[in-house]
Amino acid sequence: MGTEGPLVGVLALQGAFEEHQKCLEAVGCRTVQVRTQKDLDNLDGIVLPGGESTAMGLIGTNTTVGESKKTMWQCLQDFSKEKPTWGTCAGMILLAEKCVGTSAVIQDGQALIGGVDITVCRNYFGSQVSSFEMNTPPPPNASDQSNPFPGIFIRAPAILWAGPGVDVLGTVVATPCSQAAVTFMNFTKKIEKGENVVKLGVVDALDRDEAGIHYKVVVDTATEEEKKDSTSGESIVIRLPGAAGGSTARKVICAVKKDNLLCTAFHPELTGDHRWHEYFVQQMVVPRTLSKLNKLESI
């Protein structure tokens, strides 16, 4: 790398890519916006930003690039198998192997890049009006471990399940929105039946009776331990506009890591706190880049 910092790309099909660039540059990186296969050349890592995962998927899977005639999604799948890749919010959805609450108007629901053995629920906390900020654990080995990280959740997804080999780096406690509560209930029933749920679309969350049309009441059986905030151990209930009636708050995962892949449900690029960007660069990008250089020098 010489005296220059690592070169990290930010997927720029849609979403908050410029904000990520500023944060990465603040921690010593060179950055480039990624829209084509050629833009992936010579990158040391990439960030898949927050935005609209369905729109990104439609663009990425319907556009072929380069002489290979691969779609951008196929190029990103190849890249993320080898190099550090970080998905935030919508980007986290894209890196998931399984997704529930996918769009009902898009064929096959949601195009996924995959790579991380997690099940993600889109819009778990609700619509735009249900966006919120909540303390979350700082990244491992952060320079400041004493203060929580300000997690900004904007129409955010949540991780319902993480498979073997996936390191859970953070959790939050909140009541799901009405739609997500019913989706989660259906998902749980399918899992209990032994079904392998890869994608589950938006389900009918309404009851229709003589009293009219209303959301189904879902009673969550989360344990008291699940209801404890991961950063303080205190019982905290975050109830947002549109939250499911009758559903208690439960703990869901908001940050994971598996090998060279990192996922966060929140938006670190909007906080002014660069600890997660430092973690991605210093703990994931730089070590792999140095290892590659050492191998080349030994030849």
Salt bridges, closest charged atoms under 4 A:
GLU4 OE1 - ARG30 NH1 3.70
GLU52 OE2 - ARG122 NH2 3.33
GLU52 OE1 - ARG155 NH2 2.38
ASP78 OD2 - LYS70 NZ 2.53
GLU195 OE1 - LYS190 NZ 3.67
ASP204 OD2 - ARG208 NH1 2.94
ASP209 OD2 - HIS214 NE2 2.90
ASP220 OD1 - ARG250 NH1 3.03
GLU224 OE2 - LYS227 NZ 3.32
GLU225 OE1 - LYS228 NZ 3.76
GLU226 OE2 - ARG250 NH2 3.30
GLU269 OE1 - HIS20 NE2 3.27
GLU269 OE2 - HIS267 ND1 2.69
ASP273 OD2 - ARG275 NH2 2.74
